[in-house]
Amino acid sequence: MPSLEQLESTYTQAAAELSKITSGDALEAWERRYLGKKGEITLALRSVGQIAPEERAAFGKRANEIKNALGAAYSEREEAIRQHELAQTLEEGEIDVTLPGRTIPTGGLHPTTQTLRKIYNIWAEMGFQVYRSRDVEDDETNFTLLNIPPHHPARDMWDTFHTTTPGVILRTHTSPGQVRAMHEYGENGTQPIRVILPGMCYRYEQISARSEIQFNQVEGLAVGRNIRLTDLKGTISAFARRMFGPDKRVRFRGSYFPFTEPSMEVDVECVLCGGHGCPMCKYTGWLEIAGCGMVHPVVLENGGYDPREWSGFAFGMGPERMTILLHGIPDIRYFWANDLRFLEQF
Ligand code: PHE
C-alpha cells in the first residue's frame, strides 16, 4: 500500500541523486528508475486506486507535483550535462580551431609556357611584337617562298605531316610566318618590321629523348634599311645574356639554311658546367640555342621588299630546348607526358 511518507522520501532521494549526476549515462539510468514506464514515481501514480478514498485526492495531487518537479529538474540537469560535455570535448582539443584550412589546389603554368613568357618579355623590351602565324601551312609558304623549291635537297631537313588536301601541311618551322608577317606589316615593302613568331611546329621524326614530333619555336624577324650581321649578333647576344645570365658567353658558328645568307648557329656557354664540359653539353662546354642569319634576298623579295634597299635578320629558337637547358631536364618527352610529378616541380 503506497503511502504519502514513502512518496516524499522517494522524492527526496531522487532529487538528491539527480543533483550529483554528471554523466549522460547516469542520467538515463536515473530517469529509468524514477520517471520511466516502470519508474517509482510512475508506479506510485498508477497505484492511486489502491489508496483509501479519503487520502486519494491528496496523494494523487502530490504525486503529480513530484512528477512535474522531477521532470523539470531532469531537463535542467540534462542541459547542464550537455554543456559540460561539450566544454570538455573542446578543452580536450578534439576540434583544433587553430588548424589551417585545406588548401585549394590551383593549376600551374607548363614549364614551356613559363619559358615562352620569359622570351616574350625580353624581346618585347627590345621592341619586338608578337605575330601569330598559322600552324596549318601550305607547302608553298613553308618551303618554296623560303627559297626551298620542290625537289630541292634541303627539303630533306624537314619532313612533316600532310593533310588529305594536296599542298596543305603542318608547318615544320615558324619561318613561313616571316613571309606572312612581311606581307601583313610591310605595306608592300615600305615599312620596317620587328616581330617574334611563337608557335607549335611539327615534324615527322622518331620520338626520342631529344626529339619530338611537335614542339614550339620562337622565330624572330627584323627588316630595315640598314640592318647588318653585327646587329644580329649583338641582338641575339643581348637576348642570350638576359635569358641565361649576364656573364654567359655566346658564340656563333657558320651554318646553312636556304632562307638566310650567311647562316649561323648560336651557342651559349653550358649553363650546367659553365663551359668546362659535362654530359649535358656532350663535353663541348657549349649548348646550341638557335639558328639564325641574314634574310636571303629571295625571301625579302617574296615578302614584297626590294633586297637592294632592304635587309634583315632572322632567327629561330626552341623554347623546350631552352627549358631543358635551364632546368637540366634529361628527356624532352616529359613535356607531353602530362605527368604531374614532373609538372608540379615548376
Ligand atoms: N627555321 C629554322 C629551323 O627550323 C631555324 C631558323 C630560323 C634558321 C630563322 C635561320 C633563321 O631549323
Boltz pocket constraint, residues with backbone or C-beta under 6 A from the ligand:
constraints:
  - pocket:
      binder: B
      contacts: [[A, 172], [A, 173], [A, 174], [A, 175], [A, 219], [A, 220], [A, 257], [A, 260], [A, 264], [A, 291], [A, 292], [A, 293], [A, 314], [A, 315], [A, 316], [A, 317]]
      max_distance: 6.0
